[in-house]
Amino acid sequence: MKTILLLLPAILTCSFSAHAKLNVVATLPDFGSLAREIGGDKVNVIVLAKATEDPHFVDARPSFVVSMRGADILIDGGAELELGWLPPLLQNARNPKIEIGKPGRIQASQGVRLMNVPANVTRAAGDVHALGNPHFMSDPIIAKAVAQHIAQSYDKAWPRIDKVRIFRCFRQNDEVDLVSADLARQRAEIWQRCNDVQFCLRRQSARQDCGKD
């Protein structure tokens, strides 16, 4: 009987570990969707901001602190996207797992070459993105990079997570490459047609000018 009582905590611990899930907090719905798709039933995902809210000005609530306090992973945009509301929440949550530089902190902008980086940032310019435009998730190539980053972070945080879903994520990313390549080809063809039309118009205009002479 004593032996059973001594083994019971270990048995319960193993049981809970086998059914444990990663607690993931995402600042925006886009990041939350990727987190769910990659993690499947191995993750609990909480999204802080609503799709109807401006990501720069989210109404921070006490429940956010509670969620972040129990998070294994935090996914945010970085590049000062949530600068107006996320830092105080992090300070109050006091969760070392999701500090910058830790495996549990995923900043989507990491490794992304942001566009529209201002040459000079002054107060006269008003509210500008000093690090570049942080609204980059509409680009499928960048979304692919973010998905890979999330999958790799899952693997580090919990090596036993379902690798099938992660591999599926990479296969889907390959499909994104094909779609993006096709879009690039179509874009190049359109530009070529535009150039051809402009060339024809210039030739026609030149002929008319010659006729006038």
C-alpha positions as CSV (number, residue, x, y, z in Angstrom):
1,M,0.0,0.0,0.0
2,K,2.8,2.4,0.9
3,T,4.5,1.5,-2.3
4,I,1.4,2.4,-4.3
5,L,1.1,5.7,-2.5
6,L,4.7,6.5,-3.2
7,L,4.3,5.6,-6.9
8,L,1.0,7.5,-7.3
9,P,2.5,11.0,-7.7
10,A,4.9,9.7,-10.4
11,I,2.1,7.9,-12.2
12,L,-0.1,11.0,-12.1
13,T,2.8,13.2,-13.3
14,C,3.4,10.9,-16.3
15,S,-0.3,10.8,-17.1
16,F,-0.6,14.6,-17.0
17,S,2.6,15.0,-19.1
18,A,1.2,12.6,-21.7
19,H,-1.9,14.7,-22.1
20,A,-0.3,18.1,-21.6
21,K,-0.6,20.8,-24.3
22,L,1.4,23.8,-25.1
23,N,-0.3,27.0,-24.0
24,V,0.2,29.4,-26.8
25,V,-0.8,33.1,-26.7
26,A,-0.9,35.0,-30.0
27,T,-1.4,38.8,-30.1
28,L,-3.3,38.8,-33.4
29,P,-5.7,36.5,-35.2
30,D,-3.3,35.9,-38.1
31,F,-0.7,34.5,-35.8
32,G,-3.3,32.5,-33.8
33,S,-4.6,30.8,-37.0
34,L,-1.1,29.7,-37.9
35,A,-0.5,28.5,-34.4
36,R,-3.6,26.3,-34.4
37,E,-3.0,24.9,-37.9
38,I,0.5,23.8,-37.0
39,G,-0.1,22.7,-33.5
40,G,-3.4,21.0,-33.9
41,D,-4.8,19.3,-30.8
42,K,-1.4,19.5,-29.2
43,V,-1.8,23.2,-28.4
44,N,-4.2,25.6,-26.6
45,V,-4.2,28.9,-28.4
46,I,-5.5,32.1,-27.0
47,V,-5.7,35.2,-29.3
48,L,-5.6,38.6,-27.5
49,A,-6.7,41.1,-30.1
50,K,-9.9,40.8,-32.1
51,A,-9.9,40.9,-35.9
52,T,-11.9,44.2,-35.7
53,E,-9.3,45.9,-33.5
54,D,-6.4,48.1,-34.7
55,P,-3.3,46.1,-33.7
56,H,-1.6,49.3,-32.6
57,F,-4.3,50.2,-30.2
58,V,-5.8,47.1,-28.5
59,D,-7.9,47.4,-25.4
60,A,-5.7,45.5,-22.9
61,R,-7.7,43.5,-20.3
62,P,-6.7,41.9,-17.0
63,S,-7.4,38.5,-18.6
64,F,-4.6,39.0,-21.0
65,V,-2.1,39.1,-18.1
66,V,-3.5,35.8,-16.8
67,S,-3.2,34.2,-20.2
68,M,0.3,35.4,-20.7
69,R,1.3,34.3,-17.2
70,G,0.5,30.7,-18.0
71,A,1.8,30.8,-21.6
72,D,4.5,28.4,-22.8
73,I,4.8,30.4,-26.1
74,L,4.0,34.0,-27.0
75,I,3.6,34.9,-30.7
76,D,3.7,38.7,-31.5
77,G,4.4,40.7,-34.5
78,G,7.5,42.6,-33.3
79,A,8.8,45.6,-35.2
80,E,6.9,47.8,-32.6
81,L,3.5,46.6,-33.9
82,E,2.1,46.0,-30.4
83,L,4.3,48.6,-28.7
84,G,1.4,50.6,-27.3
85,W,-0.1,47.8,-25.2
86,L,2.0,44.6,-25.1
87,P,5.0,45.7,-22.9
88,P,2.9,46.5,-19.8
89,L,1.2,43.1,-20.0
90,L,4.6,41.4,-20.2
91,Q,5.8,43.2,-17.2
92,N,2.8,42.3,-15.2
93,A,2.7,38.7,-16.4
94,R,6.3,38.1,-15.2
95,N,6.7,34.9,-17.3
96,P,10.4,34.2,-18.0
97,K,9.4,31.7,-20.7
98,I,8.1,34.4,-23.1
99,E,10.8,37.0,-22.7
100,I,12.6,38.2,-25.8
101,G,15.4,35.8,-26.7
102,K,13.8,32.8,-25.0
103,P,12.5,29.7,-27.0
104,G,9.0,30.6,-25.9
105,R,9.0,34.0,-27.6
106,I,8.2,34.1,-31.3
107,Q,8.4,37.5,-33.0
108,A,7.0,37.2,-36.5
109,S,9.1,40.0,-37.9
110,Q,12.3,38.2,-37.0
111,G,14.3,37.6,-40.2
112,V,11.8,39.5,-42.3
113,R,13.0,42.4,-44.4
114,L,10.5,45.0,-43.7
115,M,9.5,47.6,-46.3
116,N,9.1,51.3,-46.0
117,V,11.9,51.8,-43.5
118,P,12.2,55.6,-43.0
119,A,15.6,57.2,-43.6
120,N,15.0,59.7,-40.8
121,V,12.6,59.5,-37.9
122,T,11.6,62.8,-36.4
123,R,8.7,64.1,-34.4
124,A,7.7,66.2,-37.3
125,A,6.9,63.0,-39.3
126,G,4.3,62.1,-36.7
127,D,3.4,58.4,-36.0
128,V,5.7,56.4,-38.3
129,H,7.0,52.9,-38.2
130,A,10.6,53.4,-37.3
131,L,11.6,49.8,-38.0
132,G,9.6,49.5,-41.2
133,N,6.0,48.4,-42.1
134,P,4.9,45.7,-39.6
135,H,1.8,44.8,-41.6
136,F,3.4,42.0,-43.6
137,M,1.2,39.0,-43.2
138,S,-0.7,39.6,-46.4
139,D,2.5,38.4,-48.3
140,P,2.3,34.6,-48.7
141,I,6.1,34.3,-48.7
142,I,6.4,36.1,-45.4
143,A,3.5,34.1,-43.9
144,K,5.4,31.0,-44.9
145,A,8.5,32.1,-43.1
146,V,6.4,32.9,-40.0
147,A,4.8,29.4,-40.1
148,Q,8.2,27.8,-40.3
149,H,9.3,29.9,-37.3
150,I,6.3,28.7,-35.3
151,A,6.9,25.1,-36.2
152,Q,10.5,25.2,-35.2
153,S,9.6,26.9,-31.9
154,Y,7.1,24.2,-31.2
155,D,9.7,21.5,-31.8
156,K,12.1,23.2,-29.4
157,A,9.5,23.8,-26.7
158,W,8.0,20.3,-26.8
159,P,10.0,17.7,-28.9
160,R,7.1,15.2,-28.6
161,I,4.7,17.4,-30.6
162,D,3.1,15.8,-33.6
163,K,5.8,16.0,-36.4
164,V,3.2,15.0,-39.0
165,R,1.5,18.4,-38.7
166,I,4.8,20.2,-38.8
167,F,5.8,18.3,-42.0
168,R,2.4,19.1,-43.4
169,C,3.0,22.7,-42.7
170,F,6.3,22.6,-44.7
171,R,4.5,20.8,-47.6
172,Q,1.9,23.5,-47.6
173,N,4.7,26.1,-47.6
174,D,6.1,24.4,-50.7
175,E,2.6,24.9,-52.3
176,V,2.8,28.5,-51.3
177,D,6.1,28.8,-53.2
178,L,4.5,27.3,-56.3
179,V,1.5,29.8,-56.0
180,S,3.9,32.7,-55.4
181,A,6.1,31.7,-58.3
182,D,3.0,31.5,-60.6
183,L,1.9,35.0,-59.4
184,A,5.4,36.3,-60.1
185,R,5.3,34.8,-63.6
186,Q,1.9,36.3,-64.2
187,R,3.1,39.7,-62.9
188,A,6.1,39.5,-65.2
189,E,3.9,38.7,-68.2
190,I,1.6,41.6,-67.4
191,W,4.5,44.0,-67.2
192,Q,5.9,42.7,-70.5
193,R,2.5,43.3,-72.2
194,C,2.4,46.8,-70.7
195,N,5.9,47.5,-72.1
196,D,4.9,46.1,-75.5
197,V,1.8,48.3,-75.6
198,Q,3.8,51.3,-74.6
199,F,6.4,50.5,-77.3
200,C,3.7,50.1,-79.9
201,L,2.2,53.4,-78.9
202,R,5.5,55.2,-79.1
203,R,6.1,53.7,-82.5
204,Q,2.7,54.7,-83.7
205,S,3.2,58.2,-82.3
206,A,6.6,58.4,-84.0
207,R,5.0,57.4,-87.4
208,Q,2.4,60.0,-87.0
209,D,5.0,62.7,-86.3
210,C,6.9,61.5,-89.4
211,G,3.8,61.8,-91.5
212,K,3.2,65.4,-90.3
213,D,6.7,66.3,-91.5
